[in-house]
Amino acid sequence: MLPYADEVIRIPLASPLFEPILSVVPLQIFAMALATAKGLDVDQPRNLAKSVTVE
């Protein structure tokens, strides 16, 4: 898989029960960096008020 990618996010080997937990954190950081690079405000996402009701 390495010949097809410019960048690789490596996660440590772990039990199948822990793999989702270990992969979420780097992917969230990647998503935040990508949104920031695109000029989006990561603290004020679009359409959040439609799905979250405040009492």
mmCIF file of the N, C-alpha and C atoms, coordinates in Angstrom:
data_MODEL
# 
_entry.id   MODEL 
# 
loop_
_atom_site.group_PDB 
_atom_site.id 
_atom_site.type_symbol 
_atom_site.label_atom_id 
_atom_site.label_alt_id 
_atom_site.label_comp_id 
_atom_site.label_asym_id 
_atom_site.label_entity_id 
_atom_site.label_seq_id 
_atom_site.pdbx_PDB_ins_code 
_atom_site.Cartn_x 
_atom_site.Cartn_y 
_atom_site.Cartn_z 
_atom_site.occupancy 
_atom_site.B_iso_or_equiv 
_atom_site.pdbx_formal_charge 
_atom_site.auth_seq_id 
_atom_site.auth_comp_id 
_atom_site.auth_asym_id 
_atom_site.auth_atom_id 
_atom_site.pdbx_PDB_model_num 
ATOM 1   N N  . MET A 1 1  ? 0.817   -1.186 0.000  1.00 0.00 ? 1  MET A N  1 
ATOM 2   C CA . MET A 1 1  ? 0.000   0.000  0.000  1.00 0.00 ? 1  MET A CA 1 
ATOM 3   C C  . MET A 1 1  ? 0.867   1.259  0.000  1.00 0.00 ? 1  MET A C  1 
ATOM 4   N N  . LEU A 1 2  ? 2.065   1.194  0.469  1.00 0.00 ? 2  LEU A N  1 
ATOM 5   C CA . LEU A 1 2  ? 2.916   2.376  0.525  1.00 0.00 ? 2  LEU A CA 1 
ATOM 6   C C  . LEU A 1 2  ? 3.243   2.978  -0.845 1.00 0.00 ? 2  LEU A C  1 
ATOM 7   N N  . PRO A 1 3  ? 3.382   2.203  -1.915 1.00 0.00 ? 3  PRO A N  1 
ATOM 8   C CA . PRO A 1 3  ? 3.687   2.841  -3.201 1.00 0.00 ? 3  PRO A CA 1 
ATOM 9   C C  . PRO A 1 3  ? 2.567   3.733  -3.732 1.00 0.00 ? 3  PRO A C  1 
ATOM 10  N N  . TYR A 1 4  ? 1.356   3.590  -3.200 1.00 0.00 ? 4  TYR A N  1 
ATOM 11  C CA . TYR A 1 4  ? 0.223   4.347  -3.716 1.00 0.00 ? 4  TYR A CA 1 
ATOM 12  C C  . TYR A 1 4  ? -0.087  5.600  -2.908 1.00 0.00 ? 4  TYR A C  1 
ATOM 13  N N  . ALA A 1 5  ? 0.641   5.840  -1.831 1.00 0.00 ? 5  ALA A N  1 
ATOM 14  C CA . ALA A 1 5  ? 0.337   6.973  -0.959 1.00 0.00 ? 5  ALA A CA 1 
ATOM 15  C C  . ALA A 1 5  ? 1.555   7.872  -0.805 1.00 0.00 ? 5  ALA A C  1 
ATOM 16  N N  . ASP A 1 6  ? 1.292   9.177  -0.695 1.00 0.00 ? 6  ASP A N  1 
ATOM 17  C CA . ASP A 1 6  ? 2.373   10.128 -0.414 1.00 0.00 ? 6  ASP A CA 1 
ATOM 18  C C  . ASP A 1 6  ? 2.629   10.221 1.087  1.00 0.00 ? 6  ASP A C  1 
ATOM 19  N N  . GLU A 1 7  ? 1.581   10.151 1.859  1.00 0.00 ? 7  GLU A N  1 
ATOM 20  C CA . GLU A 1 7  ? 1.690   10.221 3.315  1.00 0.00 ? 7  GLU A CA 1 
ATOM 21  C C  . GLU A 1 7  ? 0.949   9.037  3.922  1.00 0.00 ? 7  GLU A C  1 
ATOM 22  N N  . VAL A 1 8  ? 1.463   8.518  5.015  1.00 0.00 ? 8  VAL A N  1 
ATOM 23  C CA . VAL A 1 8  ? 0.850   7.378  5.686  1.00 0.00 ? 8  VAL A CA 1 
ATOM 24  C C  . VAL A 1 8  ? 0.696   7.712  7.161  1.00 0.00 ? 8  VAL A C  1 
ATOM 25  N N  . ILE A 1 9  ? -0.488  7.476  7.691  1.00 0.00 ? 9  ILE A N  1 
ATOM 26  C CA . ILE A 1 9  ? -0.718  7.642  9.132  1.00 0.00 ? 9  ILE A CA 1 
ATOM 27  C C  . ILE A 1 9  ? -0.616  6.261  9.759  1.00 0.00 ? 9  ILE A C  1 
ATOM 28  N N  . ARG A 1 10 ? 0.411   6.055  10.525 1.00 0.00 ? 10 ARG A N  1 
ATOM 29  C CA . ARG A 1 10 ? 0.639   4.744  11.141 1.00 0.00 ? 10 ARG A CA 1 
ATOM 30  C C  . ARG A 1 10 ? -0.008  4.709  12.521 1.00 0.00 ? 10 ARG A C  1 
ATOM 31  N N  . ILE A 1 11 ? -0.651  3.600  12.815 1.00 0.00 ? 11 ILE A N  1 
ATOM 32  C CA . ILE A 1 11 ? -1.193  3.372  14.150 1.00 0.00 ? 11 ILE A CA 1 
ATOM 33  C C  . ILE A 1 11 ? -0.574  2.089  14.674 1.00 0.00 ? 11 ILE A C  1 
ATOM 34  N N  . PRO A 1 12 ? -0.354  2.007  15.978 1.00 0.00 ? 12 PRO A N  1 
ATOM 35  C CA . PRO A 1 12 ? 0.309   0.820  16.527 1.00 0.00 ? 12 PRO A CA 1 
ATOM 36  C C  . PRO A 1 12 ? -0.573  -0.421 16.417 1.00 0.00 ? 12 PRO A C  1 
ATOM 37  N N  . LEU A 1 13 ? 0.083   -1.562 16.348 1.00 0.00 ? 13 LEU A N  1 
ATOM 38  C CA . LEU A 1 13 ? -0.641  -2.829 16.347 1.00 0.00 ? 13 LEU A CA 1 
ATOM 39  C C  . LEU A 1 13 ? -1.285  -3.036 17.705 1.00 0.00 ? 13 LEU A C  1 
ATOM 40  N N  . ALA A 1 14 ? -2.502  -3.501 17.688 1.00 0.00 ? 14 ALA A N  1 
ATOM 41  C CA . ALA A 1 14 ? -3.224  -3.707 18.940 1.00 0.00 ? 14 ALA A CA 1 
ATOM 42  C C  . ALA A 1 14 ? -4.294  -4.764 18.710 1.00 0.00 ? 14 ALA A C  1 
ATOM 43  N N  . SER A 1 15 ? -4.960  -5.090 19.769 1.00 0.00 ? 15 SER A N  1 
ATOM 44  C CA . SER A 1 15 ? -6.079  -6.016 19.707 1.00 0.00 ? 15 SER A CA 1 
ATOM 45  C C  . SER A 1 15 ? -7.173  -5.416 18.818 1.00 0.00 ? 15 SER A C  1 
ATOM 46  N N  . PRO A 1 16 ? -7.928  -6.256 18.111 1.00 0.00 ? 16 PRO A N  1 
ATOM 47  C CA . PRO A 1 16 ? -9.010  -5.726 17.257 1.00 0.00 ? 16 PRO A CA 1 
ATOM 48  C C  . PRO A 1 16 ? -10.023 -4.872 18.019 1.00 0.00 ? 16 PRO A C  1 
ATOM 49  N N  . LEU A 1 17 ? -10.157 -5.085 19.309 1.00 0.00 ? 17 LEU A N  1 
ATOM 50  C CA . LEU A 1 17 ? -11.075 -4.265 20.104 1.00 0.00 ? 17 LEU A CA 1 
ATOM 51  C C  . LEU A 1 17 ? -10.569 -2.837 20.280 1.00 0.00 ? 17 LEU A C  1 
ATOM 52  N N  . PHE A 1 18 ? -9.255  -2.644 20.275 1.00 0.00 ? 18 PHE A N  1 
ATOM 53  C CA . PHE A 1 18 ? -8.680  -1.329 20.499 1.00 0.00 ? 18 PHE A CA 1 
ATOM 54  C C  . PHE A 1 18 ? -8.331  -0.588 19.215 1.00 0.00 ? 18 PHE A C  1 
ATOM 55  N N  . GLU A 1 19 ? -8.324  -1.254 18.080 1.00 0.00 ? 19 GLU A N  1 
ATOM 56  C CA . GLU A 1 19 ? -7.946  -0.602 16.828 1.00 0.00 ? 19 GLU A CA 1 
ATOM 57  C C  . GLU A 1 19 ? -8.822  0.598  16.480 1.00 0.00 ? 19 GLU A C  1 
ATOM 58  N N  . PRO A 1 20 ? -10.154 0.527  16.630 1.00 0.00 ? 20 PRO A N  1 
ATOM 59  C CA . PRO A 1 20 ? -10.956 1.720  16.313 1.00 0.00 ? 20 PRO A CA 1 
ATOM 60  C C  . PRO A 1 20 ? -10.608 2.916  17.193 1.00 0.00 ? 20 PRO A C  1 
ATOM 61  N N  . ILE A 1 21 ? -10.344 2.677  18.459 1.00 0.00 ? 21 ILE A N  1 
ATOM 62  C CA . ILE A 1 21 ? -9.993  3.765  19.374 1.00 0.00 ? 21 ILE A CA 1 
ATOM 63  C C  . ILE A 1 21 ? -8.669  4.391  18.960 1.00 0.00 ? 21 ILE A C  1 
ATOM 64  N N  . LEU A 1 22 ? -7.704  3.541  18.600 1.00 0.00 ? 22 LEU A N  1 
ATOM 65  C CA . LEU A 1 22 ? -6.389  4.050  18.218 1.00 0.00 ? 22 LEU A CA 1 
ATOM 66  C C  . LEU A 1 22 ? -6.406  4.761  16.870 1.00 0.00 ? 22 LEU A C  1 
ATOM 67  N N  . SER A 1 23 ? -7.361  4.454  16.019 1.00 0.00 ? 23 SER A N  1 
ATOM 68  C CA . SER A 1 23 ? -7.398  5.110  14.710 1.00 0.00 ? 23 SER A CA 1 
ATOM 69  C C  . SER A 1 23 ? -8.205  6.403  14.720 1.00 0.00 ? 23 SER A C  1 
ATOM 70  N N  . VAL A 1 24 ? -9.120  6.562  15.662 1.00 0.00 ? 24 VAL A N  1 
ATOM 71  C CA . VAL A 1 24 ? -9.973  7.755  15.675 1.00 0.00 ? 24 VAL A CA 1 
ATOM 72  C C  . VAL A 1 24 ? -9.171  9.018  16.000 1.00 0.00 ? 24 VAL A C  1 
ATOM 73  N N  . VAL A 1 25 ? -8.270  8.941  16.940 1.00 0.00 ? 25 VAL A N  1 
ATOM 74  C CA . VAL A 1 25 ? -7.537  10.140 17.373 1.00 0.00 ? 25 VAL A CA 1 
ATOM 75  C C  . VAL A 1 25 ? -6.688  10.725 16.235 1.00 0.00 ? 25 VAL A C  1 
ATOM 76  N N  . PRO A 1 26 ? -5.849  9.943  15.547 1.00 0.00 ? 26 PRO A N  1 
ATOM 77  C CA . PRO A 1 26 ? -5.089  10.545 14.441 1.00 0.00 ? 26 PRO A CA 1 
ATOM 78  C C  . PRO A 1 26 ? -5.980  11.050 13.309 1.00 0.00 ? 26 PRO A C  1 
ATOM 79  N N  . LEU A 1 27 ? -7.092  10.367 13.046 1.00 0.00 ? 27 LEU A N  1 
ATOM 80  C CA . LEU A 1 27 ? -7.978  10.817 11.979 1.00 0.00 ? 27 LEU A CA 1 
ATOM 81  C C  . LEU A 1 27 ? -8.707  12.103 12.352 1.00 0.00 ? 27 LEU A C  1 
ATOM 82  N N  . GLN A 1 28 ? -9.041  12.277 13.614 1.00 0.00 ? 28 GLN A N  1 
ATOM 83  C CA . GLN A 1 28 ? -9.656  13.540 14.054 1.00 0.00 ? 28 GLN A CA 1 
ATOM 84  C C  . GLN A 1 28 ? -8.664  14.687 13.921 1.00 0.00 ? 28 GLN A C  1 
ATOM 85  N N  . ILE A 1 29 ? -7.416  14.449 14.280 1.00 0.00 ? 29 ILE A N  1 
ATOM 86  C CA . ILE A 1 29 ? -6.383  15.483 14.147 1.00 0.00 ? 29 ILE A CA 1 
ATOM 87  C C  . ILE A 1 29 ? -6.175  15.815 12.672 1.00 0.00 ? 29 ILE A C  1 
ATOM 88  N N  . PHE A 1 30 ? -6.170  14.791 11.811 1.00 0.00 ? 30 PHE A N  1 
ATOM 89  C CA . PHE A 1 30 ? -6.047  15.016 10.369 1.00 0.00 ? 30 PHE A CA 1 
ATOM 90  C C  . PHE A 1 30 ? -7.215  15.835 9.840  1.00 0.00 ? 30 PHE A C  1 
ATOM 91  N N  . ALA A 1 31 ? -8.434  15.501 10.273 1.00 0.00 ? 31 ALA A N  1 
ATOM 92  C CA . ALA A 1 31 ? -9.624  16.225 9.816  1.00 0.00 ? 31 ALA A CA 1 
ATOM 93  C C  . ALA A 1 31 ? -9.575  17.685 10.257 1.00 0.00 ? 31 ALA A C  1 
ATOM 94  N N  . MET A 1 32 ? -9.109  17.939 11.477 1.00 0.00 ? 32 MET A N  1 
ATOM 95  C CA . MET A 1 32 ? -9.005  19.315 11.958 1.00 0.00 ? 32 MET A CA 1 
ATOM 96  C C  . MET A 1 32 ? -7.965  20.088 11.149 1.00 0.00 ? 32 MET A C  1 
ATOM 97  N N  . ALA A 1 33 ? -6.825  19.470 10.872 1.00 0.00 ? 33 ALA A N  1 
ATOM 98  C CA . ALA A 1 33 ? -5.783  20.140 10.088 1.00 0.00 ? 33 ALA A CA 1 
ATOM 99  C C  . ALA A 1 33 ? -6.261  20.410 8.665  1.00 0.00 ? 33 ALA A C  1 
ATOM 100 N N  . LEU A 1 34 ? -6.994  19.474 8.088  1.00 0.00 ? 34 LEU A N  1 
ATOM 101 C CA . LEU A 1 34 ? -7.517  19.657 6.734  1.00 0.00 ? 34 LEU A CA 1 
ATOM 102 C C  . LEU A 1 34 ? -8.538  20.785 6.687  1.00 0.00 ? 34 LEU A C  1 
ATOM 103 N N  . ALA A 1 35 ? -9.440  20.828 7.666  1.00 0.00 ? 35 ALA A N  1 
ATOM 104 C CA . ALA A 1 35 ? -10.441 21.896 7.708  1.00 0.00 ? 35 ALA A CA 1 
ATOM 105 C C  . ALA A 1 35 ? -9.784  23.253 7.893  1.00 0.00 ? 35 ALA A C  1 
ATOM 106 N N  . THR A 1 36 ? -8.780  23.314 8.740  1.00 0.00 ? 36 THR A N  1 
ATOM 107 C CA . THR A 1 36 ? -8.065  24.570 8.961  1.00 0.00 ? 36 THR A CA 1 
ATOM 108 C C  . THR A 1 36 ? -7.341  25.004 7.683  1.00 0.00 ? 36 THR A C  1 
ATOM 109 N N  . ALA A 1 37 ? -6.735  24.049 6.978  1.00 0.00 ? 37 ALA A N  1 
ATOM 110 C CA . ALA A 1 37 ? -6.043  24.373 5.727  1.00 0.00 ? 37 ALA A CA 1 
ATOM 111 C C  . ALA A 1 37 ? -7.017  24.864 4.659  1.00 0.00 ? 37 ALA A C  1 
ATOM 112 N N  . LYS A 1 38 ? -8.253  24.377 4.701  1.00 0.00 ? 38 LYS A N  1 
ATOM 113 C CA . LYS A 1 38 ? -9.262  24.819 3.741  1.00 0.00 ? 38 LYS A CA 1 
ATOM 114 C C  . LYS A 1 38 ? -9.894  26.143 4.154  1.00 0.00 ? 38 LYS A C  1 
ATOM 115 N N  . GLY A 1 39 ? -9.524  26.667 5.326  1.00 0.00 ? 39 GLY A N  1 
ATOM 116 C CA . GLY A 1 39 ? -10.050 27.944 5.774  1.00 0.00 ? 39 GLY A CA 1 
ATOM 117 C C  . GLY A 1 39 ? -11.383 27.847 6.477  1.00 0.00 ? 39 GLY A C  1 
ATOM 118 N N  . LEU A 1 40 ? -11.774 26.666 6.924  1.00 0.00 ? 40 LEU A N  1 
ATOM 119 C CA . LEU A 1 40 ? -13.040 26.489 7.629  1.00 0.00 ? 40 LEU A CA 1 
ATOM 120 C C  . LEU A 1 40 ? -12.841 26.690 9.125  1.00 0.00 ? 40 LEU A C  1 
ATOM 121 N N  . ASP A 1 41 ? -13.867 27.168 9.792  1.00 0.00 ? 41 ASP A N  1 
ATOM 122 C CA . ASP A 1 41 ? -13.814 27.377 11.235 1.00 0.00 ? 41 ASP A CA 1 
ATOM 123 C C  . ASP A 1 41 ? -14.180 26.064 11.929 1.00 0.00 ? 41 ASP A C  1 
ATOM 124 N N  . VAL A 1 42 ? -13.200 25.435 12.556 1.00 0.00 ? 42 VAL A N  1 
ATOM 125 C CA . VAL A 1 42 ? -13.452 24.137 13.183 1.00 0.00 ? 42 VAL A CA 1 
ATOM 126 C C  . VAL A 1 42 ? -14.265 24.257 14.465 1.00 0.00 ? 42 VAL A C  1 
ATOM 127 N N  . ASP A 1 43 ? -14.359 25.455 15.026 1.00 0.00 ? 43 ASP A N  1 
ATOM 128 C CA . ASP A 1 43 ? -15.124 25.652 16.260 1.00 0.00 ? 43 ASP A CA 1 
ATOM 129 C C  . ASP A 1 43 ? -16.590 25.993 15.994 1.00 0.00 ? 43 ASP A C  1 
ATOM 130 N N  . GLN A 1 44 ? -16.941 26.339 14.773 1.00 0.00 ? 44 GLN A N  1 
ATOM 131 C CA . GLN A 1 44 ? -18.319 26.681 14.416 1.00 0.00 ? 44 GLN A CA 1 
ATOM 132 C C  . GLN A 1 44 ? -18.725 25.917 13.158 1.00 0.00 ? 44 GLN A C  1 
ATOM 133 N N  . PRO A 1 45 ? -18.979 24.613 13.274 1.00 0.00 ? 45 PRO A N  1 
ATOM 134 C CA . PRO A 1 45 ? -19.343 23.853 12.075 1.00 0.00 ? 45 PRO A CA 1 
ATOM 135 C C  . PRO A 1 45 ? -20.707 24.256 11.522 1.00 0.00 ? 45 PRO A C  1 
ATOM 136 N N  . ARG A 1 46 ? -20.883 24.087 10.219 1.00 0.00 ? 46 ARG A N  1 
ATOM 137 C CA . ARG A 1 46 ? -22.151 24.429 9.561  1.00 0.00 ? 46 ARG A CA 1 
ATOM 138 C C  . ARG A 1 46 ? -23.241 23.459 9.985  1.00 0.00 ? 46 ARG A C  1 
ATOM 139 N N  . ASN A 1 47 ? -24.473 23.951 10.013 1.00 0.00 ? 47 ASN A N  1 
ATOM 140 C CA . ASN A 1 47 ? -25.664 23.156 10.248 1.00 0.00 ? 47 ASN A CA 1 
ATOM 141 C C  . ASN A 1 47 ? -25.693 22.422 11.590 1.00 0.00 ? 47 ASN A C  1 
ATOM 142 N N  . LEU A 1 48 ? -24.892 22.843 12.534 1.00 0.00 ? 48 LEU A N  1 
ATOM 143 C CA . LEU A 1 48 ? -24.890 22.184 13.833 1.00 0.00 ? 48 LEU A CA 1 
ATOM 144 C C  . LEU A 1 48 ? -26.176 22.497 14.597 1.00 0.00 ? 48 LEU A C  1 
ATOM 145 N N  . ALA A 1 49 ? -26.703 23.702 14.448 1.00 0.00 ? 49 ALA A N  1 
ATOM 146 C CA . ALA A 1 49 ? -27.922 24.084 15.161 1.00 0.00 ? 49 ALA A CA 1 
ATOM 147 C C  . ALA A 1 49 ? -29.115 23.254 14.718 1.00 0.00 ? 49 ALA A C  1 
ATOM 148 N N  . LYS A 1 50 ? -29.097 22.753 13.491 1.00 0.00 ? 50 LYS A N  1 
ATOM 149 C CA . LYS A 1 50 ? -30.213 21.947 13.000 1.00 0.00 ? 50 LYS A CA 1 
ATOM 150 C C  . LYS A 1 50 ? -30.254 20.575 13.664 1.00 0.00 ? 50 LYS A C  1 
ATOM 151 N N  . SER A 1 51 ? -29.115 20.051 14.069 1.00 0.00 ? 51 SER A N  1 
ATOM 152 C CA . SER A 1 51 ? -29.100 18.708 14.636 1.00 0.00 ? 51 SER A CA 1 
ATOM 153 C C  . SER A 1 51 ? -28.972 18.694 16.153 1.00 0.00 ? 51 SER A C  1 
ATOM 154 N N  . VAL A 1 52 ? -28.607 19.819 16.748 1.00 0.00 ? 52 VAL A N  1 
ATOM 155 C CA . VAL A 1 52 ? -28.450 19.886 18.201 1.00 0.00 ? 52 VAL A CA 1 
ATOM 156 C C  . VAL A 1 52 ? -29.423 20.925 18.731 1.00 0.00 ? 52 VAL A C  1 
ATOM 157 N N  . THR A 1 53 ? -30.262 20.530 19.648 1.00 0.00 ? 53 THR A N  1 
ATOM 158 C CA . THR A 1 53 ? -31.200 21.481 20.251 1.00 0.00 ? 53 THR A CA 1 
ATOM 159 C C  . THR A 1 53 ? -30.675 21.905 21.611 1.00 0.00 ? 53 THR A C  1 
ATOM 160 N N  . VAL A 1 54 ? -30.756 23.194 21.888 1.00 0.00 ? 54 VAL A N  1 
ATOM 161 C CA . VAL A 1 54 ? -30.291 23.752 23.149 1.00 0.00 ? 54 VAL A CA 1 
ATOM 162 C C  . VAL A 1 54 ? -31.499 24.120 23.981 1.00 0.00 ? 54 VAL A C  1 
ATOM 163 N N  . GLU A 1 55 ? -31.502 23.672 25.211 1.00 0.00 ? 55 GLU A N  1 
ATOM 164 C CA . GLU A 1 55 ? -32.613 24.000 26.101 1.00 0.00 ? 55 GLU A CA 1 
ATOM 165 C C  . GLU A 1 55 ? -32.265 25.101 27.062 1.00 0.00 ? 55 GLU A C  1 
# 
